Amino acid sequence: MKGRYGQARWSKRAEAAHSGGDRSRGGRVTNAISGTIPAVTMESPDDQSLAIFEEVLAELQLRQPGIASKKMFGLPSFMIDGKPFAGLIGEDMIFKLDGEALKRALALPGAKHFDPMGGRPMKSWAQVPPEHAGLWPDLAEEALYEHLGRDS
């Protein structure tokens, strides 16, 4: 639809969809292309989990130079070559794993697929609770070696 001076006129809904969505439907982001998208909030890490995360990072950095701690989804993560392979969400750590390593991680009590959007789990990411913090260094190392294409 054209407005005065030949400029496009947008309805409020079309404008909201074009700008990424609005929250006019019960707190959910609406988008003209894909319908509704759940509002996402990520839990910030607690101090104890963050301390363990930093210990795991320091240990990995001794073995493999180039590992950095950067933000993924606004939360701390381990990256190498600009790609994440582990991270921290709330009290839990997440690891990008495949095959048997993923199966072993998901078999731990309380572990699950990482599901940042609620209803759309990331198939290669395992979320492991702090009860298994003793295994976090091994899982992070497996995720690193899988990312690098080597066996641990």
C-alpha positions in Angstrom: 0.0 0.0 0.0 1.4 3.4 -1.0 1.1 6.4 1.3 1.6 10.1 0.6 4.7 10.8 -1.6 4.9 7.2 -2.9 6.2 5.8 0.4 5.1 2.4 1.5 2.5 2.4 4.3 2.6 -0.3 6.8 -0.1 -1.6 9.1 1.0 -2.0 12.8 1.0 -5.8 12.4 3.0 -5.7 9.2 5.5 -3.3 10.7 5.9 -5.4 13.8 6.4 -8.5 11.7 9.0 -6.7 9.5 10.9 -5.5 12.6 11.2 -9.0 14.0 7.8 -9.4 15.8 5.6 -8.0 18.5 4.2 -9.4 21.7 0.6 -8.8 21.0 -0.5 -12.4 21.6 -0.1 -13.4 25.2 3.5 -12.6 25.7 4.7 -14.6 22.7 6.6 -13.0 19.9 4.5 -13.0 16.7 6.1 -13.1 13.3 4.3 -12.9 9.9 6.5 -15.6 8.4 6.7 -18.3 11.0 3.7 -17.6 13.3 4.4 -17.5 17.0 7.8 -18.0 18.6 8.1 -18.5 22.4 9.9 -15.8 24.3 13.3 -17.1 25.3 14.9 -16.3 28.6 18.2 -18.0 29.6 19.2 -18.6 33.2 22.3 -16.8 34.3 25.0 -19.1 35.8 25.3 -19.2 39.5 28.7 -18.5 41.2 29.6 -22.1 42.0 28.9 -23.4 38.5 30.8 -20.4 37.0 33.8 -21.3 39.2 33.8 -24.9 38.0 33.3 -23.7 34.4 36.4 -21.5 34.7 38.5 -24.4 36.2 37.5 -26.6 33.2 38.4 -23.8 30.8 41.8 -23.3 32.4 42.5 -27.1 32.2 41.5 -27.3 28.5 43.5 -24.2 27.6 46.6 -26.0 29.0 46.1 -28.9 26.6 44.8 -27.0 23.6 45.8 -23.4 22.8 43.2 -21.2 21.1 40.3 -22.1 23.3 38.4 -18.9 24.3 35.6 -18.1 26.6 33.0 -16.1 24.7 29.2 -15.6 24.9 26.7 -17.9 23.1 23.0 -17.1 23.6 24.3 -14.4 26.1 25.9 -17.1 28.3 29.6 -18.1 28.8 30.8 -20.8 26.4 34.0 -22.5 25.2 34.9 -21.7 21.6 37.7 -22.7 19.3 38.0 -21.3 15.8 34.9 -19.2 16.5 32.7 -22.2 17.1 31.2 -23.2 20.4 31.6 -26.7 21.8 30.5 -26.3 25.4 28.7 -23.7 27.6 27.1 -22.9 30.8 23.4 -22.2 31.4 22.1 -21.7 35.0 23.8 -24.5 37.0 24.2 -26.8 34.1 26.9 -27.2 31.4 26.0 -28.0 27.8 28.3 -29.9 25.5 28.1 -30.5 21.7 28.6 -34.2 21.3 27.8 -36.9 18.8 27.4 -40.7 18.8 28.4 -42.7 21.9 29.6 -39.6 23.8 26.2 -38.0 23.4 24.4 -41.2 24.4 26.6 -41.5 27.5 26.0 -37.9 28.5 22.2 -38.1 28.0 22.2 -41.4 30.1 23.3 -39.4 33.2 20.5 -38.8 35.7 19.0 -35.3 35.1 20.8 -34.9 31.7 18.8 -33.9 28.7 19.0 -32.4 25.2 19.7 -28.6 25.4 16.4 -26.9 24.5 16.9 -23.1 24.5 13.6 -22.4 22.7 11.4 -24.7 24.7 10.1 -27.5 22.4 12.9 -27.5 19.9 15.9 -29.4 21.4 19.3 -29.1 19.8 20.0 -32.7 18.8 23.8 -32.6 19.2 23.8 -30.7 22.5 23.6 -32.4 26.0 22.7 -30.4 29.1 24.3 -31.9 32.1 23.3 -30.9 35.7 25.8 -29.9 38.4 25.4 -33.3 40.2 27.8 -34.5 37.4 30.3 -31.6 37.6 33.1 -34.1 38.2 32.4 -35.3 34.6 32.3 -31.8 33.1 36.1 -31.7 32.3 35.9 -35.1 30.4 32.7 -34.1 28.6 34.3 -30.8 27.5 37.4 -32.6 26.3 35.3 -35.0 24.3 33.3 -32.1 22.8 36.6 -30.4 21.9 38.1 -33.4 20.2 34.9 -34.1 18.3 35.0 -30.5 17.2 38.6 -30.9 16.1 37.9 -34.2 14.4 40.1 -36.3 16.6 39.5 -39.1 19.1 40.2 -38.3 22.8 
